[in-house]
Structures are given as structure tokens and as C-alpha cells.
Amino acid sequence: MPITVDIDVMLAKRKMSVGELAERVGITPANLAVLKNGRAKAVRFTTLAALCEALECQPGDLLRWEAEVRAGTSQEA
């Protein structure tokens, strides 16, 4: 999937544990793990807003798009 989740980066910058973030956001640590490991199919805007509030960041600090490399194509120009 071309969307990369950088929650781990923000957790490290804020010196916060997964459990603490889950508690502040109001989701289970298991659901937060699914999201931070990139296995989630969707995220509610209310959850994204709560993550941003708890981590004092912007949505773009947590999510980024990366182009997928397709078979048979080269990334070199």
C-alpha cells in the first residue's frame, strides 16, 4: 500500500508509549497497533484528529504517500 504510517516516529519524538497514546486517544492498544503497523484499511477522521491532538502534530506528520514500484519498471530516470 502506498500510504505509510509514521506514528512510531511521532511517539519517539514525544517520548510517549503506545499504551499512553491509546489511552489519550480512546482506542485500544491493539487497534492502535493495527494502525501504526500499516495494517488498517481505514482511519476515522475523529481518530486521526485525536491522534494529532495527543501528539501535537499535523495529519501529514502521521501519514504519507509513497509511490509503488511496479514490476518491470525502473525508478531511474
C-alpha positions, 0 to 999 in steps of 0.5 A: 500500500502506498500510504505509510504510517509514521506514528512510531516516529511521532511517539519517539519524538514525544517520548510517549508509549503506545499504551499512553497514546491509546489511552489519550486517544480512546482506542485500544492498544491493539487497534492502535497497533493495527494502525501504526503497523500499516495494517488498517484499511481505514482511519476515522477522521475523529481518530486521526484528529485525536491522534494529532491532538495527543501528539501535537502534530499535523495529519501529514506528520502521521501519514504519507504517500509513497509511490509503488514500484511496479514490476518491470519498471525502473525508478531511474530516470 
